[in-house]
Amino acid sequence: MTALAPLLRPRRLRPGDRVAVVAPSGPVPEERLRAGLGILRGWGLDPVVAPHVLDRHLGYLAGHDAARARDLTEAWCDPSVAGVICARGGFGAQRMADLADWAAMRAAGPKVFVGYSDVTALHEAFAVRMGLATLHGPMAAAVTFLEDARTRESLRATLFAPESVRTLGAATARPLVPGRARGVTFGGCLSLLAAELGTPHARPSARGGLLLLEDVGEEPYRLDRALTQLLRAGRLDGVAGVALGSWAECGPYEEVRATLLDRLGGLGVPVVEELGFGHGPTNLTVPLGVPAVLDADAGTLVLDVPALA
């Protein structure tokens, strides 16, 4: 199989741009949403909230699947909207992904798309169905976005001045497996990547990719199960390197670390841990679909090009 190719990068945002906030997954706390919208306005953006963002269904979804998919489709196809930012994660993106009108969205052209966690399912969809680079980053109603200054600044700089954040890293970063590798970034939440296997639009190969992995609330044996599933399915065949983020509420980190080393160490590729993205106290924005160099020894991911054009 051919190696992962760099994806089309949408243009950076400018003050005055309109961004749509959508909720493809779980229900959104209204007070957190208001606070997040205030931050976006403070950046000079004009955020608009999709019609069904504050809906609830089954107690764990932000409205019915068709409504959430329609919100995403309509926001994307609105020519006045320059970017789409998810409100929160949770669960539900997989349920609505196939209901979005990807043909219409392709015709509407590239835009900025931001989210993480459950939104991993949509990052994969944008990559496979639209060939579009996206941003694995904080969401408008996420606690880290509201409370952590470094999280906010990482996203703001990526959106408006992406050339200023070509080198990504954290003070905690260190090699789990030493080495240096070049490839195209992809990935996100481990459990969502495992859940994508066997679905009609799953990524056919990860060869030549730099895999980002993080998760939340999964005990080490469940992390083992997801990693083993990816390994058995051949999804990690040919991966050039692995960057690990946070493993919040996954148990004692040394136990998590031992599991990660056991499952990923055999790949024979560089692996860096604690790179500062995901569900931890800081969630750095990392572009997906962009060529980069992973240096496990230095604890850095250096982008060949800015995240946005």
Summary of the structure (lengths in Angstrom):
residues: 309
radius of gyration: 17.8
end to end distance: 28.2
largest distance: 48.6
contacts: 1175
relative contact order: 0.17
helix: 35%
strand: 24%
